[in-house]
Amino acid sequence: MQASRDWAARLSEFHVPNSGEIERYYFRSLYFHEPAGSLVRDRDRRPGFHS
């Protein structure tokens, strides 16, 4: 999905290390650490996947 690639590029613009887009079986994820050190995961919502 283009949105997670766009977020990865945006984080890189601000020199925030990130995982880049990671393909999971049912969704794509992006991981990065926020300034206080907590790991943040962002994922897309694909049709048919309910959390």
C-alpha positions in Angstrom: 0.0 0.0 0.0 1.3 3.4 -0.9 0.4 5.0 2.4 2.9 3.1 4.5 5.7 3.8 1.9 4.8 7.5 2.1 5.0 7.4 5.9 8.4 5.6 5.8 9.6 8.3 3.4 8.3 11.1 5.6 9.9 9.6 8.7 13.2 9.3 6.8 13.0 13.0 5.8 13.1 13.8 9.5 15.9 11.3 10.1 13.7 9.0 12.1 15.0 5.4 11.7 12.2 3.1 10.7 11.7 -0.5 9.5 10.3 0.5 6.1 7.2 -1.2 4.9 7.0 -4.8 6.2 4.7 -7.2 4.4 2.7 -9.3 6.8 0.3 -12.0 5.5 -2.9 -9.9 6.2 -1.5 -6.4 6.4 1.6 -4.2 6.0 3.4 -2.7 9.0 5.8 0.1 9.6 7.8 0.3 12.9 9.7 3.2 14.4 10.6 4.6 17.9 9.0 7.8 19.1 11.3 10.4 20.8 10.7 8.9 24.3 11.9 5.5 23.0 8.6 3.6 22.7 8.2 1.4 19.7 5.3 2.4 17.5 3.7 0.2 14.9 1.5 1.5 12.2 -0.4 -0.9 9.9 -2.8 -0.6 7.1 -6.4 -1.8 7.2 -7.1 -4.2 4.4 -10.6 -5.5 3.6 -11.4 -8.7 5.4 -9.0 -8.2 8.3 -10.6 -7.4 11.6 -8.6 -6.8 14.8 
